[in-house]
Amino acid sequence: MTVRKLKSVKESFTTMTELVLPNDTNTLNNLMGGRLMHWLDIVSAITAQKHSNRIVVTASVDNISFKQGIKLGNVITMEAQVTRAFNTSMEVHVNVWAEDIPSGTKMKSNEAFLTFVALDQNGTPVDVPEAIPENDEEKSLYEGALRRRQLRLVLAGRMKPHEAKELKSIFNLDQNVTE
């Protein structure tokens, strides 16, 4: 039996900064959602690679919603870190901040969770280190990661709803339901 390596989640922390240029915007001069998703995928992949020391591939992207439009000329700062590692997969949490430097305003515009799988040189999934949370925020994200994972698996058809024990406790699902 192999003992999994331990890594603190702060070891995976990654910051990426981008300037919203005309080529990144729609006709209303707001950042295009696809461009943000591209940047989220990059910063999250770097984060997962730092945690696993492996090549990683995107397995899923949870809901991404805009709290407010991000304007042309804003500086985007994305802060990402692994929240929890399972066997071969890792959940990454990203906060997105938009800053209008001339006005001195900064707002949180987005938050997202992405999941990555670590691979060996042949493309076979490999075990990743266990993620160890240290502060209250890290612990909260760590605890919620199992519920988010079960929801992803149920929605993807890879887990039956009655098997999602963590989700049952949230929704007070009847223990006798066996769908």
N, C-alpha and C positions, 0 to 999 in steps of 0.2 A: 504494500500500500504506500502510495506516494503522499507525503505531507505537503500541502500547499504552502507556498511562500506567502508571507504577509507584507502588505504595503499600506502605508497610511494614504488616505484619499488626497491629502494635501500634496503628495508627491506627483500627482497627475495634474495639478492645477496649471491651466494654460490661459494666457490672455492674448487676444488677437485684436488688432485695431485696423479699421478700414475707413477711408474717406469716401463718402457718397459722391460720385462723379456723374456727369450727364449720361454716360453710357449705362449707369446702374439704375436709372429712373424711368418711370412711365411718363405719359403725356401731362400728368399733373405735377411733375417734378418730385414725386414720392418714390422712395426706394421700391423696386420691384420685389415681390415676395420670393420669386425664384432666385434672385441674387442673394437675398438673405439666407435662403435655404442652402445655397451653395457654400456660403461662408460658414454657416452652422455645421455643415458636414465636414468641412476642413478642420475647424477648431476642435470639433469633437473627435475626429479621427486622430489628430495629434495627441489629444488627451488620452485616448484609449491606447495608443501606441506607447506613450510614456508609462502607463500603468502596466501594460503587458510585456513590453519590450519585444513586440511582435508586429507583423503585418496585420492589419485589421480591415474588415469590410463592414459596411453599414448593413445592419439586419432590420432595423425599423426606425421610423421617426414618428414620435407622438405628435399630437395636435400642436400646431403653431398658429397662434392668433396674434394679431396686431392690436395693441392697446391704443396706439396712436400712430399716425403716419410718420415716417422718417423722411426728412426733407433733403433735397439736393444741398450739398455742402456740409451736412452733419457729419460728425466723426462718430463712428460706431465702435464700441468696445464690447467684445464678447469675452466672458469669463466662464471657463468650463472646468469641470472636474468629474472624475468617476464618483458615482454615489455608492455603487455596490457592484461586486463581481460575483458571478455565478460560477458555473463550471468553465465554459469556454467563452461566455459572453460578459459584457460589461455595460451597465447603464451609465450614460454621461448626462449631466445636467448643465445647461447653458443659460446664463443671464445675459441679456443684450441691453446695452445702454446707448442712447443716442444723445449726442452733445452738440449744441449750437455754440461754438466757441465765441463768436463775436458778442452774443447776448449773455453768455455765461450761464446758460441753462443746460441742465442734464436731466434726462428722464429714463426710467426703465421702460423699454418699449416691448420687449418680448422675453419669453422664457420657454425653454423646450427641453425635452428628454429624447435622447437618441440611444440606440442600442447597437453595439459593435460585437463582432465575433473575431477572436484572435486565430490566425492561421499559421501553419508552418510553411516552409518553402514549397511544399507540394500542394498547398491549398487545403490541407486537412485541419479541421478545428483542433486547437490545443488548449490545455488548461491554462488558466490565468491566475495570478496571485489574488488572494483574498483581500478585499478593501477594508481597511480599518478606519472607522470614523473616530474623530477625537473631540470635536466641540459639539455644542447643542444643535447647530444647523446641520452639520454633517450627519449627526445621529438621526435627526428627523428625516432627512433625505434617504438615509440608509434604510430606516424602518419602512418608509413608504415604497421603496423600490420593489419589494416582493409583491405588493398589491398591484403596482403598475405592470410588473412582469406578468402576473397572472392574467390581468386584463388583456394585455397584448396577445398572450397565448390563446385565450378564449376567442378573441376577435379574429385571430388568424386560423382558427379551427384546429389548433394543435393541443388544446386542452378542453375537456368537457366542463361546462359551467359548474357541475356538482363537485368537480375535483379542485376548484379554486377556493380553498379553505379561507384564505385571507380575505377574499372578496365577499364571501358569505357573511363574515362578521360585520362588514361595513353595511351591507344591504339587508341584514337580518333575514337572509334567505332560509326557507324551511329546510331543515336537515333531511326531510323525506323526499325532496325533489331529486329525481335521478335522470335528468335529461342529458 
